[in-house]
Amino acid sequence: MNQAIFEDLQIPSQGVLLNIKNVTSGAIKNPDCLMVLPGYLSRRSKYADVLSKHALEIGVDLSVIGFQGWDNSDVRLEDTSQESHVADTLSLYQHLLKQYERVHLYGTSYGAYIGANAFANGAHFSSICLRTPAVYFETDFNTPSNLVDRDDKVQSLRRNKTELGRHSLLNRLWSTIDADPTPALIVAHGDDSDTPLASTMAYASSLSAAVYIAPGVQHSAKDALSNSREVALSDAVYFAWLRAIVAQ
């Protein structure tokens, strides 16, 4: 494997510039790129550092989005929404399609929710991995990001199988995967109180996805460091799964 090359780029999206962190193998032109959507308020550099070694080892470049509203963005958080972040994701997807034969999705928590919306809105990913995917109220899709419910009410939604069964995104995923069969993997954290297994398994059902549960791991990256062995094992499981898809 050649030395990893880290590059900060900007691409146009919705009349502003979207910050991107790319990691490539230099002279080697890989046909596959892993598009990474971080969790809420998370920085793209952290994901690039952690995931790039695994990705480049299997011949996959990396492109990590810096969502508008944080991570050195010129856009204020209150001027963004889930809808605008989906639009940014689709902008990056279209940008990557001009450079790569295949684009794979890896989204974590909030990023998984945004990526799932992008898939349901026409992004034809070659594979999908959603790690601890979050669910939000449909009425919050256009709400300013700083005002979105992230407390008790949304936690109740994530545990209510009846309400999850009615959620339009999860139903659109079911119809999208039926029309556009795409390999999918859900990675759950066994001790995750923020995105519990009820909502995680709802995603798995909607996407006809394989599921891997990392035992004893909580939701956030900070909490997950207390069980780094299981987190590393879950990363290894994902990249072995992705390697098999890339090799086809």
One Martini backbone bead per residue (centre of mass of N, CA, C, O) as a GRO file, in nm:
protein
  248
    1MET     BB    1   0.094   0.037   0.024
    2ASN     BB    2   0.068   0.348  -0.009
    3GLN     BB    3   0.085   0.650   0.091
    4ALA     BB    4  -0.111   0.853   0.255
    5ILE     BB    5  -0.332   1.113   0.128
    6PHE     BB    6  -0.414   1.421   0.263
    7GLU     BB    7  -0.714   1.623   0.176
    8ASP     BB    8  -0.837   1.949   0.147
    9LEU     BB    9  -1.166   2.031   0.036
   10GLN     BB   10  -1.388   2.204  -0.202
   11ILE     BB   11  -1.741   2.214  -0.270
   12PRO     BB   12  -2.025   2.279  -0.422
   13SER     BB   13  -2.324   2.383  -0.216
   14GLN     BB   14  -2.585   2.580  -0.208
   15GLY     BB   15  -2.380   2.841  -0.264
   16VAL     BB   16  -2.147   2.689  -0.120
   17LEU     BB   17  -1.878   2.553   0.068
   18LEU     BB   18  -1.767   2.219   0.104
   19ASN     BB   19  -1.612   2.027   0.335
   20ILE     BB   20  -1.331   1.802   0.264
   21LYS     BB   21  -1.189   1.472   0.334
   22ASN     BB   22  -0.922   1.319   0.170
   23VAL     BB   23  -0.812   0.972   0.094
   24THR     BB   24  -0.524   0.845  -0.071
   25SER     BB   25  -0.275   0.643  -0.278
   26GLY     BB   26  -0.192   0.829  -0.504
   27ALA     BB   27  -0.099   0.672  -0.789
   28ILE     BB   28  -0.337   0.509  -0.720
   29LYS     BB   29  -0.641   0.416  -0.890
   30ASN     BB   30  -0.930   0.391  -0.742
   31PRO     BB   31  -1.268   0.274  -0.801
   32ASP     BB   32  -1.318   0.325  -0.491
   33CYS     BB   33  -1.545   0.497  -0.254
   34LEU     BB   34  -1.574   0.621   0.079
   35MET     BB   35  -1.852   0.767   0.219
   36VAL     BB   36  -1.844   0.987   0.502
   37LEU     BB   37  -2.079   1.026   0.783
   38PRO     BB   38  -2.094   1.190   1.055
   39GLY     BB   39  -2.167   1.278   1.346
   40TYR     BB   40  -2.286   1.496   1.553
   41LEU     BB   41  -2.034   1.740   1.561
   42SER     BB   42  -1.828   1.593   1.401
   43ARG     BB   43  -1.508   1.532   1.278
   44ARG     BB   44  -1.347   1.444   0.987
   45SER     BB   45  -1.055   1.377   1.087
   46LYS     BB   46  -1.122   1.139   1.269
   47TYR     BB   47  -1.230   0.949   1.048
   48ALA     BB   48  -0.984   0.952   0.864
   49ASP     BB   49  -0.783   0.831   1.066
   50VAL     BB   50  -0.940   0.560   1.134
   51LEU     BB   51  -1.034   0.454   0.826
   52SER     BB   52  -0.806   0.472   0.605
   53LYS     BB   53  -0.634   0.221   0.649
   54HIS     BB   54  -0.853   0.013   0.587
   55ALA     BB   55  -0.935   0.115   0.306
   56LEU     BB   56  -0.655   0.110   0.156
   57GLU     BB   57  -0.603  -0.199   0.198
   58ILE     BB   58  -0.872  -0.251  -0.009
   59GLY     BB   59  -0.886  -0.019  -0.237
   60VAL     BB   60  -1.009   0.249  -0.077
   61ASP     BB   61  -1.121   0.544  -0.073
   62LEU     BB   62  -1.169   0.869   0.098
   63SER     BB   63  -1.474   1.065   0.200
   64VAL     BB   64  -1.526   1.341   0.420
   65ILE     BB   65  -1.771   1.515   0.559
   66GLY     BB   66  -1.849   1.865   0.628
   67PHE     BB   67  -2.084   1.980   0.785
   68GLN     BB   68  -2.288   2.222   0.799
   69GLY     BB   69  -2.225   2.423   1.109
   70TRP     BB   70  -1.944   2.273   1.131
   71ASP     BB   71  -1.623   2.215   1.098
   72ASN     BB   72  -1.534   2.506   0.975
   73SER     BB   73  -1.782   2.645   0.894
   74ASP     BB   74  -1.952   2.931   0.745
   75VAL     BB   75  -2.207   2.806   0.862
   76ARG     BB   76  -2.469   2.817   1.054
   77LEU     BB   77  -2.646   2.601   1.238
   78GLU     BB   78  -2.932   2.759   1.212
   79ASP     BB   79  -2.888   2.731   0.873
   80THR     BB   80  -2.957   2.432   0.917
   81SER     BB   81  -3.049   2.090   0.811
   82GLN     BB   82  -3.138   1.790   0.716
   83GLU     BB   83  -3.200   1.877   0.429
   84SER     BB   84  -2.924   2.021   0.374
   85HIS     BB   85  -2.749   1.764   0.434
   86VAL     BB   86  -2.862   1.597   0.205
   87ALA     BB   87  -2.777   1.790  -0.021
   88ASP     BB   88  -2.472   1.770   0.041
   89THR     BB   89  -2.452   1.465  -0.003
   90LEU     BB   90  -2.540   1.473  -0.303
   91SER     BB   91  -2.307   1.649  -0.395
   92LEU     BB   92  -2.081   1.453  -0.322
   93TYR     BB   93  -2.180   1.213  -0.483
   94GLN     BB   94  -2.161   1.350  -0.762
   95HIS     BB   95  -1.859   1.411  -0.743
   96LEU     BB   96  -1.761   1.110  -0.713
   97LEU     BB   97  -1.886   0.991  -0.978
   98LYS     BB   98  -1.663   1.141  -1.163
   99GLN     BB   99  -1.412   0.949  -1.025
  100TYR     BB  100  -1.588   0.685  -0.973
  101GLU     BB  101  -1.738   0.374  -1.003
  102ARG     BB  102  -1.772   0.359  -0.678
  103VAL     BB  103  -2.004   0.425  -0.403
  104HIS     BB  104  -1.978   0.422  -0.054
  105LEU     BB  105  -2.151   0.390   0.260
  106TYR     BB  106  -2.070   0.572   0.577
  107GLY     BB  107  -2.269   0.594   0.874
  108THR     BB  108  -2.308   0.792   1.182
  109SER     BB  109  -2.592   0.826   1.316
  110TYR     BB  110  -2.667   1.106   1.183
  111GLY     BB  111  -2.522   1.023   0.918
  112ALA     BB  112  -2.704   0.777   0.869
  113TYR     BB  113  -2.967   0.933   0.833
  114ILE     BB  114  -2.871   1.102   0.593
  115GLY     BB  115  -2.786   0.864   0.409
  116ALA     BB  116  -3.064   0.731   0.395
  117ASN     BB  117  -3.198   0.974   0.257
  118ALA     BB  118  -3.019   0.973   0.005
  119PHE     BB  119  -3.102   0.693  -0.092
  120ALA     BB  120  -3.416   0.767  -0.100
  121ASN     BB  121  -3.306   1.020  -0.313
  122GLY     BB  122  -3.103   0.854  -0.545
  123ALA     BB  123  -2.857   0.717  -0.420
  124HIS     BB  124  -2.630   0.474  -0.574
  125PHE     BB  125  -2.502   0.262  -0.384
  126SER     BB  126  -2.282  -0.017  -0.349
  127SER     BB  127  -2.293   0.038  -0.033
  128ILE     BB  128  -2.415  -0.008   0.317
  129CYS     BB  129  -2.325   0.163   0.630
  130LEU     BB  130  -2.482   0.159   0.955
  131ARG     BB  131  -2.395   0.329   1.251
  132THR     BB  132  -2.592   0.387   1.487
  133PRO     BB  133  -2.874   0.472   1.382
  134ALA     BB  134  -3.072   0.737   1.360
  135VAL     BB  135  -3.386   0.889   1.476
  136TYR     BB  136  -3.637   1.118   1.363
  137PHE     BB  137  -3.859   1.342   1.331
  138GLU     BB  138  -4.021   1.434   1.049
  139THR     BB  139  -4.078   1.739   1.145
  140ASP     BB  140  -3.743   1.798   1.159
  141PHE     BB  141  -3.627   1.821   0.863
  142ASN     BB  142  -3.667   2.164   0.857
  143THR     BB  143  -3.526   2.215   1.111
  144PRO     BB  144  -3.321   2.368   1.285
  145SER     BB  145  -3.056   2.210   1.420
  146ASN     BB  146  -3.071   2.355   1.715
  147LEU     BB  147  -3.403   2.248   1.743
  148VAL     BB  148  -3.378   1.959   1.756
  149ASP     BB  149  -3.487   1.668   1.884
  150ARG     BB  150  -3.262   1.500   2.152
  151ASP     BB  151  -3.450   1.375   2.366
  152ASP     BB  152  -3.704   1.209   2.512
  153LYS     BB  153  -3.894   1.191   2.265
  154VAL     BB  154  -3.693   1.056   2.064
  155GLN     BB  155  -3.632   0.815   2.248
  156SER     BB  156  -3.918   0.703   2.236
  157LEU     BB  157  -3.928   0.652   1.934
  158ARG     BB  158  -3.674   0.445   1.930
  159ARG     BB  159  -3.872   0.234   2.116
  160ASN     BB  160  -4.117   0.240   1.902
  161LYS     BB  161  -4.229   0.009   1.687
  162THR     BB  162  -4.484   0.140   1.575
  163GLU     BB  163  -4.362   0.415   1.491
  164LEU     BB  164  -4.136   0.302   1.316
  165GLY     BB  165  -4.334   0.160   1.112
  166ARG     BB  166  -4.438   0.469   1.018
  167HIS     BB  167  -4.185   0.569   0.909
  168SER     BB  168  -4.102   0.705   0.611
  169LEU     BB  169  -3.807   0.628   0.576
  170LEU     BB  170  -3.830   0.321   0.635
  171ASN     BB  171  -4.033   0.279   0.399
  172ARG     BB  172  -3.851   0.393   0.169
  173LEU     BB  173  -3.625   0.189   0.203
  174TRP     BB  174  -3.785  -0.059   0.128
  175SER     BB  175  -3.854   0.037  -0.166
  176THR     BB  176  -3.561   0.098  -0.258
  177ILE     BB  177  -3.431  -0.187  -0.212
  178ASP     BB  178  -3.626  -0.327  -0.408
  179ALA     BB  179  -3.532  -0.151  -0.666
  180ASP     BB  180  -3.219  -0.128  -0.520
  181PRO     BB  181  -3.013  -0.359  -0.467
  182THR     BB  182  -2.818  -0.338  -0.156
  183PRO     BB  183  -2.567  -0.379   0.029
  184ALA     BB  184  -2.611  -0.427   0.392
  185LEU     BB  185  -2.495  -0.279   0.711
  186ILE     BB  186  -2.539  -0.316   1.062
  187VAL     BB  187  -2.405  -0.130   1.341
  188ALA     BB  188  -2.413  -0.216   1.674
  189HIS     BB  189  -2.446  -0.120   2.018
  190GLY     BB  190  -2.512  -0.298   2.299
  191ASP     BB  191  -2.499  -0.014   2.506
  192ASP     BB  192  -2.708   0.169   2.349
  193SER     BB  193  -2.917   0.448   2.447
  194ASP     BB  194  -2.959   0.632   2.185
  195THR     BB  195  -2.950   0.367   1.975
  196PRO     BB  196  -3.145   0.131   1.990
  197LEU     BB  197  -3.236  -0.179   1.876
  198ALA     BB  198  -3.511  -0.102   1.765
  199SER     BB  199  -3.401   0.099   1.546
  200THR     BB  200  -3.180  -0.071   1.422
  201MET     BB  201  -3.372  -0.308   1.330
  202ALA     BB  202  -3.546  -0.133   1.146
  203TYR     BB  203  -3.327  -0.086   0.940
  204ALA     BB  204  -3.264  -0.380   0.875
  205SER     BB  205  -3.543  -0.442   0.761
  206SER     BB  206  -3.558  -0.217   0.538
  207LEU     BB  207  -3.259  -0.327   0.407
  208SER     BB  208  -3.188  -0.623   0.436
  209ALA     BB  209  -2.970  -0.651   0.666
  210ALA     BB  210  -2.694  -0.695   0.812
  211VAL     BB  211  -2.573  -0.781   1.154
  212TYR     BB  212  -2.369  -0.606   1.403
  213ILE     BB  213  -2.277  -0.660   1.749
  214ALA     BB  214  -2.120  -0.463   1.991
  215PRO     BB  215  -2.028  -0.557   2.285
  216GLY     BB  216  -2.043  -0.311   2.544
  217VAL     BB  217  -2.115  -0.064   2.361
  218GLN     BB  218  -2.157   0.252   2.327
  219HIS     BB  219  -2.222   0.528   2.142
  220SER     BB  220  -1.989   0.702   2.169
  221ALA     BB  221  -1.661   0.742   2.106
  222LYS     BB  222  -1.577   0.799   2.395
  223ASP     BB  223  -1.717   0.550   2.519
  224ALA     BB  224  -1.585   0.334   2.324
  225LEU     BB  225  -1.292   0.347   2.444
  226SER     BB  226  -1.367   0.143   2.683
  227ASN     BB  227  -1.408  -0.069   2.411
  228SER     BB  228  -1.178  -0.099   2.178
  229ARG     BB  229  -1.183  -0.395   2.091
  230GLU     BB  230  -1.478  -0.400   1.980
  231VAL     BB  231  -1.445  -0.171   1.781
  232ALA     BB  232  -1.217  -0.300   1.613
  233LEU     BB  233  -1.381  -0.551   1.537
  234SER     BB  234  -1.608  -0.401   1.385
  235ASP     BB  235  -1.422  -0.282   1.170
  236ALA     BB  236  -1.320  -0.555   1.061
  237VAL     BB  237  -1.595  -0.658   0.972
  238TYR     BB  238  -1.662  -0.437   0.772
  239PHE     BB  239  -1.402  -0.455   0.583
  240ALA     BB  240  -1.450  -0.748   0.504
  241TRP     BB  241  -1.722  -0.698   0.372
  242LEU     BB  242  -1.619  -0.483   0.167
  243ARG     BB  243  -1.404  -0.651   0.026
  244ALA     BB  244  -1.603  -0.853  -0.104
  245ILE     BB  245  -1.749  -0.640  -0.277
  246VAL     BB  246  -1.503  -0.520  -0.433
  247ALA     BB  247  -1.416  -0.810  -0.558
  248GLN     BB  248  -1.672  -0.851  -0.764
   0.00000   0.00000   0.00000
